[in-house]
Amino acid sequence: MPFLTDTDYEVQIRNWIRQIIIQRKENVQHQAELAAQGEMESYLRQRYDVKKIFSATTEERNALIILYMVDITIYHLHANTAGDVIPEMRIIRYNAAKDWLKAVARGEISPDLPERPEEGGGETGNQVIEFGSNPKYSERY
C-alpha cells in the first residue's frame, strides 16, 4: 500500500496540475513516490525505524514526513517532464526538505518518529572510547 494518498497532494498542488505533470500515468507518480521515500529513508535510517514510519496508515502518519515527501515527489515529477523548467518554488521546497532531513540525520532536530530498535537484545554495540590524558603539571617550585 502506498504511503501517500491523493488527498495528501491537495495541500501543495492542484489536482489538475498534478494530472498534467504525471501525464495521467499513475505509475509515473508511484515511481516518483518510491524515489522520494528511498531518498528520505537514506537520511532517516540511522536513527529511526523507517519501516514503521512508512508503513503507518491514515492518522498514524507523521505530518512532516507527508509534507516533505510530497515536496520531494513533486520536484521529481517536475524534473521528469522538463528538467530545465522546474518552478522556483518547487526547487526551494525540495531544498528545504533536504535541509530538514540533513538536520534530522545530524541530530539537530528530533521529530516525533519511532526510534530505530536496538540490535542484539539491548546491547548497542556502539561504544564510545575517548583517548587523551590529563593536562601536564609542573612540580617545580
Secondary structure, DSSP 8 states (H G I E B T S, - for coil): --S--HHHHTTTS-HHHHHHHHTT-HHHHHHHHHHHHHHHHHHHTTTB-HHHHHH--GGGS-HHHHHHHHHHHHHHHHHHHHGGG--HHHHHHHHHHHHHHHHHHHTS---S--B---SSTT-------------------
